[in-house]
Amino acid sequence: MRVQVIRGSKQEIAEGVAQIQGEVREAIVFVEEPAAVNNDEGGADIFAEMEPYMVHVGDADDSREALYSRMEGE
């Protein structure tokens, strides 16, 4: 089995797959979602879908300096 990457428009990709010699058993397709044109909020919160996985700590220091500085005991 060999791996082949085909890039281009949908038409170019379809033509490329049709020209492959042998049996094609599987394909991975990356589909870009269209950008939201009409948004009532003025801008979607790109992290909204991650909200259930976020940790909320009131006194956490997430500044660049704090992230790259060693803490006591490190």
N, C-alpha and C positions, 0 to 999 in steps of 0.2 A: 504494500500500500504506500502511496506517496501523497504528500500534502501539497496543495497548490492554492495560492492566494490570487483571487481575481478581484480587481478594483475597477470602478467606473460607474456609469449610470446603470439603471436597471436593465436597459436594453443591452448594454455592453457586457454586463455580467451574465445575462441569460445566453447571449451568443457564445461567450467564453465557456460556459458550462456545457452547452450543446456540442462544442468542438472537442471536448475532452475525450480521449480514447479510453475505452474500457467502461466499467460499470461505476456510476456515481451513486454511493450509498447514503451519503449524509452531507448536509450543507449547514453552515452557520451563517446567518444573515444578520447584519447590524442595521437597524432601521432608526433613523433620526426622527424624533418627534417634531412636528411643526411648532414653531414658537407661538406662544399665546399672543394674539393680536389685541383682543378686547379683554381687559382685566379691570374689573370694578375696583379693586384694591389699589390700583396704581402701580402695582409691582408684586408679583407672587413671592411669597416667602419660600426660597429654594430649600430651606431646611425643615419645612413643615412636616414632610413625610417622615423625617427622622425623629420627630418629637417624642414618640413612645420609647425611643432608645436613649434619650438624653438623660444626663444626671444633672440635677439642679442643686447646687451647693452655694449658699449665700456668701460665704467668706473665702471662696477659692480665688487665688491670684493667678489668672491665666495670661498675664502680660508676657511679652517676649523675654524680658529680663528674668522673670521668675521661672519660666520654662527652662532656660539655659543655665541657670545658676544652681550650684550644688546645695542641697539641704543638709542639715546636721545629720551625721551618721551615714552619708553617702560616700 
